[in-house]
Amino acid sequence: MSMIFRTIASMSRTLAQTMAPAAILMLAIIIYTGFAIPTTYIPGWSRWNSYIDPIAYGFEALMINEFHNRNFACSLYVPAGPGYDMVAPANRVCHAVGSTPGSGVVNETETLLSLDHVDIWIKPGTLTALMVTGATPTLWAVTYASARVSPVLG
């Protein structure tokens, strides 16, 4: 992550030139991680942003690791309220996303819509590839982009 900002900083001549693209990039990285907007809801024309977002790969790996094969007991059923106490379990559903009708638990593997447990080992490899790929422009910028000479040092 810091390599992205080092690349921007090494290609800029002043702090002001660095801050504008870094702020826009940080906003895009946060939005397309998959936490604020789930990846299945991201429009197709901007879906590519989450493919190059290193934080998204780390977030998905953590989600898979934490919630794979976990079952959570349901605390609230729909329909609920007065008069619905005697509804048969087959005719009610848990209020949580990913629940199945008639089940008293929510299986989080089903809730993680597009994430597969096999992907947990692909994510660190992709992060490493993004790191190596990101090192190239950083090294180029450090080598060939020249900083503006300070008027004090003349």
N, C-alpha and C positions, 0 to 999 in steps of 0.2 A: 504494500500500500504506500509506504513512504517512497518507494522507487518512482511511482507515478508523479508525486509532488516534487521529487528531486529532478526529474526530467523537465517538468514545467519550469522550475526555478533555474535550472542550468541553461534553458533556452531563452530566458528573459534577461533583460539588462537591468531592470529596476524592480523594487518590491511591488510597486503599483502594477506593473505589467504581469507580475506573478499572481497577484491576489485575485484578479477577475477570472481567469480560466480555472484557477484552483477552486474557487467558490462554486462555479458552475459544475465542475467535474464532481466535487464532493456532493452536491445536491443530486446529481444523476446517479452516483454510486449508492446513495442512501435510498432513493426512490426505487431503483431497479434491483435491490437486494432480494426482494420477495417477502419482506416483512410488512412494509407499509401497503404495498399493492401485491397481492398474491400473483405469482408468475402466470397462472392460468388466466388472469384478468387483464394482463398487459396486452394492449393492442398489437397486432401482428407487425405493423410498420415500425414499432419501437422495441420489439422483442429482442432484437440483436444486442441491445444495451446490457441485458442481463447475461448474455453469453460472454461478454468481455469484462464483466464486473467481478473482480477477485473476491470481494466481500460476499457476493451471492453464493459462490462455490463453498466458502467456509461456512456460511449460514446453513446451506442445505445439508452439508455433512454433519453439522451439529444437530440439526433437526432429525436426521435419520438415526444418528447415534442415540439420541435421547428418547425418541418415541417409537422406535421399531418394536413391534410385538408387545406394546403396553396396552392394557385394558383399564379403563377408568369407569368406576361405578356411576350410574346416572343419578343425579340429584333432583332433577325436575323433568316431569313427563308432560307431553302435550297429547291430548287435552288435559287441562288441570283446572282445579277450582271446585266450587260447590256443585254437587250433582255428578261429578265425573270420578268419584272415588271408587265406584264399582265397575269401571271399565276394565274389560279383560286385557291382560298383558299383550295379547296378539293385536289389539286394536289401538295401542298407544305407541308413541315414539319418544325417545329422549330429545330434549331441546338442543343438544349440541350438534355441531356440524359433523357429518360423517357417521351418524348413528343409523342403525337399521331398525325398522319397525319390529316390535316385539322383543327386542333385546334389552337387557338390563345394563349392559356395558357398552362403552364406546371404544372400538378398536382404533388406536391412533395410526396404525399402518394404513388403514383405509382413508383416514382423514388427510394424510400427506399425499394428496391427489396424484401428482406426477412423479413422486420420488420413489426410487427403488432402492432396496437395501444393498444391492450390488454396487450402486453408485457411490457408496461411502468410500470405496478405494479408488474410484476414478477422480473424485474431487481433489484430493491432495496432489495427484499427478497433474491435473489441470492447473492447479495453483502454481506448481513448480514450473510448468511450461510457460505460464503467463509471466512468472518472475524472470525466467531466462529471456523470453521475448521482450520484456520491458527493460532489460538491462542494455539492449542494443542501442535504443535511442538515447538512453542516459549516457552511455559511454561516448557516443558520437557527439552529443551536446557538450559534454565536459571537455572533450578533446578539441572540437572545432569552433564552438560558439564562444565569441570573445565578449568579455564584460566591458561595460563602459568605464573609461578611466575616471577616477574620482578627481574632481577639481582641487581637492585639498592636497592629494598626493601628487598631482600634476604629472 
